[in-house]
Amino acid sequence: MEHSLYISFQIKKSKTNKLGLAPINLRIILDNSRTELSSHRFISPNAWDTNIGKATGTSDEAIILNNYLDGLKNKIQRQFNILESLDKPITLDSLREKLNGNTEKKYTLLYVYEYHNSEMKKRVGFDVAIGTYTRYKVSINRIRNYIKYQYAKNDLLLDDLNHAFITKYEVYLKTIHKCSTNTTVKYLVHLKKIINLSIANEWLLRDPFMKHHCSYKPTERGFLTPEELLLLENKELKLPRLEKVRDIFVFCCYTGFAQADVESLSPSDITTGIDGEKWIIINRKKTDGRSPIPLLPQAMDIIKKYKNDPEAQAKGRLLPVNSNQRMNGYLKEIADITGITKNLTMHLARHTFATTITLSNGVPIETVSKMLGHNSIKTTQIYSKVVDTKISNDMQALKAKLSVHKPLKKVM
C-alpha cells in the first residue's frame, strides 16, 4: 500500500508564554490522518515564517533552531522510508514513537541477510541469475553456522559486529570449511554487501570491515590444448548420453558459452550477423553483458546434429543440455575414457574458447572480451597470461624475420 507523508512545523500563538514565546509543534499528516507533537522549542511569533515553517533571519539562534527542526523532520522521514522498504505497517503511532525514541529497533545480522535474500529472490529471472541467489543462500548458512560455532548464539545484533567478527569469520572459513583464499573472499564479499545494506538503511552506524583487507589470489585458468580438444572431438563414445554431453562441451569450446547460457539457448537465438553469417547474440545470465558469437563451422555442425533432437524440442531449446551437476558428472566419465587428466567441467570449455580457440589464434583480446560478455576487459586479461604457446610462436616468427637481415656493420 502506498502512503503519503507531509511534515511541517506550526507555532501555537494561543499558548504564548509570559516571555512572549510560542511553542513550535511538529505536524505529521499520514494519508488522511494527522497528529501534532511538541518540538520542545519556543520562538517569538515575530521571528517565525508561517509560510515555510521556519525561523526567520540568519542569526546563530535562528540557524541552530532551524537545524534542530530539520533533524526532527529527517528523523520521521527516515523512519517512514525504513518501514516502507521493509513493507512494514506505517502508522502515526510508529512515527511518533520514533520521535520519542521508543522504536530504535535493533536489527540482527541474519534478519538483514534474510531480508536481502528475499528481495533478491524476487529478481531472479529478471536481473539476477538463479546461481547468484543460490550462492547467497549458501552464504547465509555459512554465517549462521559460524555464529553458533564462535558465539554459541542463533544470531547477533548488528551493533555487536566488529573487526574481530570479520577476521574470525575469515579464519573459520579457511580452517573449519577448508575454503580456498578465493572462495573465502567470495563469502566475505557477500557479507560486505549485507553490511553496506545495513549502513545505507542506518541500521548500522560503523563498518566492521574498516581496515580489513581481502583480495582474490590470481589463478591460472585451465583449458584444453588443441591436441586434447581434437582427441575429445574424434573419440568414439558408445553411450549416447556421453556423446551428447561431449558434443555440448565441444560446442561451448567453440562458442565460449557458460552452462547457464547454453542451457537456455533456443533456436530463435540464432540470427544473421553483420557479415551475413550465422551468429548467436544473447545477454549473459551471470552479468547481463551482451555476448555476440559468430558461429564457427564446428559449432554449426553440432547445432545441425541436434536440430531434431526430441529432448531439445520438448523443452524448446537449441541443444539437449542437462543440469550443470549432471553434465560435469558425465564429463568425468568422458575424461577417464579419453585419458585426459585435466578436470573436465563445463566452465573449462569456456576457458578453452578464450585461450586455445581465440587468443592463441591471434584474435584480439578486446574481441574475445566482447564475445565472452565480460563487462570489463580486466576479466578477460586473466586468460591472456596463460597463452605461452602464442607468445612462443610469435617470437619464433620474429626471430625468423630478423635472421634474414644482414647484421649492422660496426662503426669505427
Buried (B, 14 or more C-beta within 10 A) or exposed (E): EEEEBEBBBBBBEEEBEEEEBBBBBBBBBBBEEEBBBEBEBBBEEEBBEEEEBBBEEEEEEBEEBBEBBEEBBEBBEEBBBBBBEBEEEBBBEBBBBBBEEEBEEEBBBBBBBBBBBEBBBEEBEEEBBEBBBEEBEEBBEBBBEBBEEBEEEEBBBBEBBEBEBBEBBBEBBBEEEEBEBEEBBBBBEBBBBBBEBBBEBEBBEEBBBEEBEBEEEEEEBBBBBEEBBEBBBEBEBEEEEBBBBBBBBBBBBBBBBBBBBBBBBEEEBBEEBEEEEBBBEBEBBBBBBEBBBBBBEBBBBBBEBBEEBEEBEEBEBBBBBBEBEEBBEBBEBBBEBBEBEEEBBBBBBBBBBBBBBBBBEEEEBEEBBBBBBBEEEEBBEBBBEBBEBBEEEEEEEEEEEEEEEEEEEEEE
